[in-house]
């Protein structure tokens, strides 16, 4: 069952830039695996840059990638 951060991602993804939308789609489909990935691994798996990952985390209002991952677990 998706958690609150997944719901947040689904609510905002359509107004984001294309690369961030691509990352959102990856996160929604693979959120269980993201909890053990580094920023670089997530970026590579989603076929986006690490900057895109960090921008999305900022857009979601999370202070860090670590905080973001904790919410996914």
Secondary structure, DSSP 8 states (H G I E B T S, - for coil): ---HHHHHHHHHGGGS-HHHHHHHHHHHHHHHHHTT--HHHHHHHHTS-HHHHHHHHHHTT-S-HHHHHHHH-
